[in-house]
Amino acid sequence: MAHTASLSQLQSPPWALVDGELVPYDDVRIHISAEALTRALSVFEGLKGYWNTAGDVFAVRTPRQHYDRLRRSAGLLHIPVGFSYDEFLAGLATLGEKLLVPDKDLWFRPTMYVTEGHWGEGTSATLVVTAFTQRTDDPDPMRLGVSTWRRAADVALPTRVKCSANYVGARLARIEAKRLGYDDAVLLNDAGRVAEVTGACILIADNKGRVISPPASEGCLDSITVQVLEEVCEDLGFTLERRPIERTELLTATECGVAGTISELTLVEEIDGYTFRQDGRLALIRQRYLEVMRGKATLPGSPVVPLLERSSLPG
Ligand code: PMP
């Protein structure tokens, strides 16, 4: 069965938001000649919102950081951004109000599709926000394989920005991993060191309890979750080191986990037959991270921003 921790749980929701307006999900259209299709020109984000422990307030993790990264992704690809942070946040609330249910969290995917323009001239994009409910139960630990596909070099395809084109190689790696019976694939960078998995970053802990994750210059996305986890670690009294990880260091680590907005911090039990502990430092970090997401603890640099109240939902 597909492992859902690193995968978005997609549905066919009734509504999407197109340039700030609610549109029936099945009616969202894009023209065949849009550069979004002809040159894979779209940039996107994935944000997650959580119900607090009392179940009366729904709040989104670090929306400002996601908005800023979306702007950076669009800016690098010369796609103009015509909406403010406040408009972005208001859009999430409008869609959330339609799609939220009491016992599930919600994952938002705002995507800027290039709908007008040609080779960088006259470019404009449509912002479509879709959202999908997410289960709240704990995921099983994952089994990974190191892929024969690699993360593209930054000079071939910009790695730090979240553009759809970056997922062509990741998709091949995930198909390969599934064929071999794994939940997901580890992608190495062009120098053969650890980059990330197909939709999340990698963290390891060694036998001295040091927690390490590669920096974006190693070919992983500039993960907002890893930044939050840096603060969680600091709060717990230790440091998350950002430095390169070689393949053998990964395979001989004491613990391994994957970190991302959807994955949160999901533990890894095996990579290519090498096994890891699951009851150590990363489990502790995961627990603390979820406490922050559910409003039981706060971190100044990683705000979980209230968006809707249960009492404001229909029914
Ligand atoms: N790497 C890739 C390729 C991803 O798609 C994601 C998910 N956005 C991540 C890493 C983790 O990034 P973040 O923590 O910002 O979700």
Residues whose N, C-alpha, C, O or C-beta is under 5 A from the ligand:
A	BS01	PMP	G46 E196 V197 T198 G199 A200 C201 L221 D222 S223 I224 T225 V226 A259 G260 T261
